[in-house]
Amino acid sequence: MLPISRTLAIPDTELVERFLRADGPGGQHVNRTESAVELRFDVAQSPSLPEAVRERLLTRRDRRLTDDGVLVIQGRRFRDQGRNRDDVRERLAEIIRGALVPPKKRVATRPTRASKERRLAGKQLRSRIKQGRGKPGAHE
């Protein structure tokens, strides 16, 4: 079981791990060991996730999420397979924990008079700076 919160845990049967050869340093042994880990978790079909959390995860614009709703996380940070495995599992837990909290509703506010004046003053200053870049006598 992968614990997410006090009330939510993902069973290991829903996680698909694949081990592959990692690139990078490692000496002569690097071409023989499969220390990198690819973890796949089917967000769309998972019975463990509450519906609200599933929707939040699927609506995120995350490049690790496939069109089928499968979250793919790769870990090759460490030279050890066990540490990479723990790393991808913890990263998955962090992603799901982030989706547990519903986003706050944005309250529309109007800009203050002072902020409008500061913005316009900044625009005028930029305009004067840019006008000064031209050839002498060109803007007169």
MODELLER restraints for C-alpha pairs under 7 A, 6 or more apart:
rsr = mdl.restraints
at = mdl.atoms
rsr.add(forms.Gaussian(group=physical.xy_distance, feature=features.Distance(at['CA:1:A'], at['CA:9:A']), mean=6.17, stdev=0.5))
rsr.add(forms.Gaussian(group=physical.xy_distance, feature=features.Distance(at['CA:1:A'], at['CA:10:A']), mean=5.57, stdev=0.5))
rsr.add(forms.Gaussian(group=physical.xy_distance, feature=features.Distance(at['CA:1:A'], at['CA:11:A']), mean=4.38, stdev=0.5))
rsr.add(forms.Gaussian(group=physical.xy_distance, feature=features.Distance(at['CA:1:A'], at['CA:12:A']), mean=5.31, stdev=0.5))
rsr.add(forms.Gaussian(group=physical.xy_distance, feature=features.Distance(at['CA:2:A'], at['CA:9:A']), mean=5.38, stdev=0.5))
rsr.add(forms.Gaussian(group=physical.xy_distance, feature=features.Distance(at['CA:2:A'], at['CA:10:A']), mean=4.96, stdev=0.5))
rsr.add(forms.Gaussian(group=physical.xy_distance, feature=features.Distance(at['CA:2:A'], at['CA:11:A']), mean=6.21, stdev=0.5))
rsr.add(forms.Gaussian(group=physical.xy_distance, feature=features.Distance(at['CA:2:A'], at['CA:12:A']), mean=6.85, stdev=0.5))
rsr.add(forms.Gaussian(group=physical.xy_distance, feature=features.Distance(at['CA:3:A'], at['CA:9:A']), mean=4.31, stdev=0.5))
rsr.add(forms.Gaussian(group=physical.xy_distance, feature=features.Distance(at['CA:3:A'], at['CA:10:A']), mean=6.46, stdev=0.5))
rsr.add(forms.Gaussian(group=physical.xy_distance, feature=features.Distance(at['CA:4:A'], at['CA:93:A']), mean=5.46, stdev=0.5))
rsr.add(forms.Gaussian(group=physical.xy_distance, feature=features.Distance(at['CA:4:A'], at['CA:97:A']), mean=6.40, stdev=0.5))
rsr.add(forms.Gaussian(group=physical.xy_distance, feature=features.Distance(at['CA:10:A'], at['CA:48:A']), mean=6.18, stdev=0.5))
rsr.add(forms.Gaussian(group=physical.xy_distance, feature=features.Distance(at['CA:14:A'], at['CA:41:A']), mean=6.45, stdev=0.5))
rsr.add(forms.Gaussian(group=physical.xy_distance, feature=features.Distance(at['CA:15:A'], at['CA:39:A']), mean=6.78, stdev=0.5))
rsr.add(forms.Gaussian(group=physical.xy_distance, feature=features.Distance(at['CA:15:A'], at['CA:40:A']), mean=5.93, stdev=0.5))
rsr.add(forms.Gaussian(group=physical.xy_distance, feature=features.Distance(at['CA:15:A'], at['CA:41:A']), mean=5.24, stdev=0.5))
rsr.add(forms.Gaussian(group=physical.xy_distance, feature=features.Distance(at['CA:16:A'], at['CA:39:A']), mean=5.72, stdev=0.5))
rsr.add(forms.Gaussian(group=physical.xy_distance, feature=features.Distance(at['CA:16:A'], at['CA:40:A']), mean=5.02, stdev=0.5))
rsr.add(forms.Gaussian(group=physical.xy_distance, feature=features.Distance(at['CA:16:A'], at['CA:41:A']), mean=6.56, stdev=0.5))
rsr.add(forms.Gaussian(group=physical.xy_distance, feature=features.Distance(at['CA:17:A'], at['CA:37:A']), mean=6.71, stdev=0.5))
rsr.add(forms.Gaussian(group=physical.xy_distance, feature=features.Distance(at['CA:17:A'], at['CA:38:A']), mean=5.68, stdev=0.5))
rsr.add(forms.Gaussian(group=physical.xy_distance, feature=features.Distance(at['CA:17:A'], at['CA:39:A']), mean=4.62, stdev=0.5))
rsr.add(forms.Gaussian(group=physical.xy_distance, feature=features.Distance(at['CA:17:A'], at['CA:40:A']), mean=6.39, stdev=0.5))
rsr.add(forms.Gaussian(group=physical.xy_distance, feature=features.Distance(at['CA:18:A'], at['CA:37:A']), mean=5.79, stdev=0.5))
rsr.add(forms.Gaussian(group=physical.xy_distance, feature=features.Distance(at['CA:18:A'], at['CA:38:A']), mean=5.08, stdev=0.5))
rsr.add(forms.Gaussian(group=physical.xy_distance, feature=features.Distance(at['CA:18:A'], at['CA:39:A']), mean=6.51, stdev=0.5))
rsr.add(forms.Gaussian(group=physical.xy_distance, feature=features.Distance(at['CA:19:A'], at['CA:34:A']), mean=5.62, stdev=0.5))
rsr.add(forms.Gaussian(group=physical.xy_distance, feature=features.Distance(at['CA:19:A'], at['CA:35:A']), mean=6.54, stdev=0.5))
rsr.add(forms.Gaussian(group=physical.xy_distance, feature=features.Distance(at['CA:19:A'], at['CA:36:A']), mean=5.69, stdev=0.5))
rsr.add(forms.Gaussian(group=physical.xy_distance, feature=features.Distance(at['CA:19:A'], at['CA:37:A']), mean=4.68, stdev=0.5))
rsr.add(forms.Gaussian(group=physical.xy_distance, feature=features.Distance(at['CA:19:A'], at['CA:38:A']), mean=6.27, stdev=0.5))
rsr.add(forms.Gaussian(group=physical.xy_distance, feature=features.Distance(at['CA:20:A'], at['CA:34:A']), mean=4.54, stdev=0.5))
rsr.add(forms.Gaussian(group=physical.xy_distance, feature=features.Distance(at['CA:20:A'], at['CA:35:A']), mean=6.31, stdev=0.5))
rsr.add(forms.Gaussian(group=physical.xy_distance, feature=features.Distance(at['CA:20:A'], at['CA:36:A']), mean=5.14, stdev=0.5))
rsr.add(forms.Gaussian(group=physical.xy_distance, feature=features.Distance(at['CA:20:A'], at['CA:37:A']), mean=6.24, stdev=0.5))
rsr.add(forms.Gaussian(group=physical.xy_distance, feature=features.Distance(at['CA:21:A'], at['CA:31:A']), mean=6.86, stdev=0.5))
rsr.add(forms.Gaussian(group=physical.xy_distance, feature=features.Distance(at['CA:21:A'], at['CA:33:A']), mean=6.20, stdev=0.5))
rsr.add(forms.Gaussian(group=physical.xy_distance, feature=features.Distance(at['CA:21:A'], at['CA:34:A']), mean=4.15, stdev=0.5))
rsr.add(forms.Gaussian(group=physical.xy_distance, feature=features.Distance(at['CA:21:A'], at['CA:35:A']), mean=5.83, stdev=0.5))
rsr.add(forms.Gaussian(group=physical.xy_distance, feature=features.Distance(at['CA:21:A'], at['CA:36:A']), mean=5.67, stdev=0.5))
rsr.add(forms.Gaussian(group=physical.xy_distance, feature=features.Distance(at['CA:22:A'], at['CA:34:A']), mean=6.60, stdev=0.5))
rsr.add(forms.Gaussian(group=physical.xy_distance, feature=features.Distance(at['CA:22:A'], at['CA:35:A']), mean=5.97, stdev=0.5))
rsr.add(forms.Gaussian(group=physical.xy_distance, feature=features.Distance(at['CA:22:A'], at['CA:36:A']), mean=4.92, stdev=0.5))
rsr.add(forms.Gaussian(group=physical.xy_distance, feature=features.Distance(at['CA:22:A'], at['CA:76:A']), mean=6.08, stdev=0.5))
rsr.add(forms.Gaussian(group=physical.xy_distance, feature=features.Distance(at['CA:35:A'], at['CA:79:A']), mean=6.21, stdev=0.5))
rsr.add(forms.Gaussian(group=physical.xy_distance, feature=features.Distance(at['CA:35:A'], at['CA:80:A']), mean=5.68, stdev=0.5))
rsr.add(forms.Gaussian(group=physical.xy_distance, feature=features.Distance(at['CA:35:A'], at['CA:81:A']), mean=4.14, stdev=0.5))
rsr.add(forms.Gaussian(group=physical.xy_distance, feature=features.Distance(at['CA:36:A'], at['CA:75:A']), mean=5.70, stdev=0.5))
rsr.add(forms.Gaussian(group=physical.xy_distance, feature=features.Distance(at['CA:36:A'], at['CA:76:A']), mean=4.61, stdev=0.5))
rsr.add(forms.Gaussian(group=physical.xy_distance, feature=features.Distance(at['CA:36:A'], at['CA:81:A']), mean=6.20, stdev=0.5))
rsr.add(forms.Gaussian(group=physical.xy_distance, feature=features.Distance(at['CA:36:A'], at['CA:84:A']), mean=6.43, stdev=0.5))
rsr.add(forms.Gaussian(group=physical.xy_distance, feature=features.Distance(at['CA:37:A'], at['CA:74:A']), mean=5.72, stdev=0.5))
rsr.add(forms.Gaussian(group=physical.xy_distance, feature=features.Distance(at['CA:37:A'], at['CA:75:A']), mean=5.11, stdev=0.5))
rsr.add(forms.Gaussian(group=physical.xy_distance, feature=features.Distance(at['CA:37:A'], at['CA:76:A']), mean=6.59, stdev=0.5))
rsr.add(forms.Gaussian(group=physical.xy_distance, feature=features.Distance(at['CA:37:A'], at['CA:84:A']), mean=6.16, stdev=0.5))
rsr.add(forms.Gaussian(group=physical.xy_distance, feature=features.Distance(at['CA:37:A'], at['CA:85:A']), mean=5.97, stdev=0.5))
rsr.add(forms.Gaussian(group=physical.xy_distance, feature=features.Distance(at['CA:38:A'], at['CA:72:A']), mean=6.83, stdev=0.5))
rsr.add(forms.Gaussian(group=physical.xy_distance, feature=features.Distance(at['CA:38:A'], at['CA:73:A']), mean=5.74, stdev=0.5))
rsr.add(forms.Gaussian(group=physical.xy_distance, feature=features.Distance(at['CA:38:A'], at['CA:74:A']), mean=4.41, stdev=0.5))
rsr.add(forms.Gaussian(group=physical.xy_distance, feature=features.Distance(at['CA:38:A'], at['CA:75:A']), mean=6.35, stdev=0.5))
rsr.add(forms.Gaussian(group=physical.xy_distance, feature=features.Distance(at['CA:39:A'], at['CA:72:A']), mean=5.72, stdev=0.5))
rsr.add(forms.Gaussian(group=physical.xy_distance, feature=features.Distance(at['CA:39:A'], at['CA:73:A']), mean=5.18, stdev=0.5))
rsr.add(forms.Gaussian(group=physical.xy_distance, feature=features.Distance(at['CA:39:A'], at['CA:74:A']), mean=6.29, stdev=0.5))
rsr.add(forms.Gaussian(group=physical.xy_distance, feature=features.Distance(at['CA:39:A'], at['CA:88:A']), mean=6.68, stdev=0.5))
rsr.add(forms.Gaussian(group=physical.xy_distance, feature=features.Distance(at['CA:40:A'], at['CA:70:A']), mean=6.47, stdev=0.5))
rsr.add(forms.Gaussian(group=physical.xy_distance, feature=features.Distance(at['CA:40:A'], at['CA:71:A']), mean=5.62, stdev=0.5))
rsr.add(forms.Gaussian(group=physical.xy_distance, feature=features.Distance(at['CA:40:A'], at['CA:72:A']), mean=4.63, stdev=0.5))
rsr.add(forms.Gaussian(group=physical.xy_distance, feature=features.Distance(at['CA:40:A'], at['CA:73:A']), mean=6.54, stdev=0.5))
rsr.add(forms.Gaussian(group=physical.xy_distance, feature=features.Distance(at['CA:41:A'], at['CA:70:A']), mean=5.55, stdev=0.5))
rsr.add(forms.Gaussian(group=physical.xy_distance, feature=features.Distance(at['CA:41:A'], at['CA:71:A']), mean=5.14, stdev=0.5))
rsr.add(forms.Gaussian(group=physical.xy_distance, feature=features.Distance(at['CA:41:A'], at['CA:72:A']), mean=6.65, stdev=0.5))
rsr.add(forms.Gaussian(group=physical.xy_distance, feature=features.Distance(at['CA:42:A'], at['CA:69:A']), mean=6.09, stdev=0.5))
rsr.add(forms.Gaussian(group=physical.xy_distance, feature=features.Distance(at['CA:42:A'], at['CA:70:A']), mean=4.23, stdev=0.5))
rsr.add(forms.Gaussian(group=physical.xy_distance, feature=features.Distance(at['CA:42:A'], at['CA:71:A']), mean=6.18, stdev=0.5))
rsr.add(forms.Gaussian(group=physical.xy_distance, feature=features.Distance(at['CA:43:A'], at['CA:54:A']), mean=6.37, stdev=0.5))
rsr.add(forms.Gaussian(group=physical.xy_distance, feature=features.Distance(at['CA:43:A'], at['CA:69:A']), mean=5.58, stdev=0.5))
rsr.add(forms.Gaussian(group=physical.xy_distance, feature=features.Distance(at['CA:43:A'], at['CA:70:A']), mean=5.62, stdev=0.5))
rsr.add(forms.Gaussian(group=physical.xy_distance, feature=features.Distance(at['CA:43:A'], at['CA:71:A']), mean=6.58, stdev=0.5))
rsr.add(forms.Gaussian(group=physical.xy_distance, feature=features.Distance(at['CA:44:A'], at['CA:54:A']), mean=6.79, stdev=0.5))
rsr.add(forms.Gaussian(group=physical.xy_distance, feature=features.Distance(at['CA:44:A'], at['CA:69:A']), mean=5.02, stdev=0.5))
rsr.add(forms.Gaussian(group=physical.xy_distance, feature=features.Distance(at['CA:44:A'], at['CA:70:A']), mean=6.94, stdev=0.5))
rsr.add(forms.Gaussian(group=physical.xy_distance, feature=features.Distance(at['CA:53:A'], at['CA:99:A']), mean=5.59, stdev=0.5))
rsr.add(forms.Gaussian(group=physical.xy_distance, feature=features.Distance(at['CA:53:A'], at['CA:100:A']), mean=5.70, stdev=0.5))
rsr.add(forms.Gaussian(group=physical.xy_distance, feature=features.Distance(at['CA:56:A'], at['CA:99:A']), mean=5.86, stdev=0.5))
rsr.add(forms.Gaussian(group=physical.xy_distance, feature=features.Distance(at['CA:57:A'], at['CA:99:A']), mean=6.15, stdev=0.5))
rsr.add(forms.Gaussian(group=physical.xy_distance, feature=features.Distance(at['CA:58:A'], at['CA:69:A']), mean=6.58, stdev=0.5))
rsr.add(forms.Gaussian(group=physical.xy_distance, feature=features.Distance(at['CA:64:A'], at['CA:71:A']), mean=5.67, stdev=0.5))
rsr.add(forms.Gaussian(group=physical.xy_distance, feature=features.Distance(at['CA:64:A'], at['CA:72:A']), mean=5.29, stdev=0.5))
rsr.add(forms.Gaussian(group=physical.xy_distance, feature=features.Distance(at['CA:64:A'], at['CA:73:A']), mean=6.55, stdev=0.5))
rsr.add(forms.Gaussian(group=physical.xy_distance, feature=features.Distance(at['CA:65:A'], at['CA:71:A']), mean=4.46, stdev=0.5))
rsr.add(forms.Gaussian(group=physical.xy_distance, feature=features.Distance(at['CA:65:A'], at['CA:72:A']), mean=6.32, stdev=0.5))
rsr.add(forms.Gaussian(group=physical.xy_distance, feature=features.Distance(at['CA:73:A'], at['CA:88:A']), mean=6.33, stdev=0.5))
rsr.add(forms.Gaussian(group=physical.xy_distance, feature=features.Distance(at['CA:74:A'], at['CA:88:A']), mean=6.66, stdev=0.5))
rsr.add(forms.Gaussian(group=physical.xy_distance, feature=features.Distance(at['CA:75:A'], at['CA:84:A']), mean=5.32, stdev=0.5))
rsr.add(forms.Gaussian(group=physical.xy_distance, feature=features.Distance(at['CA:75:A'], at['CA:87:A']), mean=6.71, stdev=0.5))
rsr.add(forms.Gaussian(group=physical.xy_distance, feature=features.Distance(at['CA:75:A'], at['CA:88:A']), mean=5.62, stdev=0.5))
rsr.add(forms.Gaussian(group=physical.xy_distance, feature=features.Distance(at['CA:76:A'], at['CA:84:A']), mean=6.00, stdev=0.5))
rsr.add(forms.Gaussian(group=physical.xy_distance, feature=features.Distance(at['CA:77:A'], at['CA:84:A']), mean=6.49, stdev=0.5))
rsr.add(forms.Gaussian(group=physical.xy_distance, feature=features.Distance(at['CA:78:A'], at['CA:84:A']), mean=5.79, stdev=0.5))
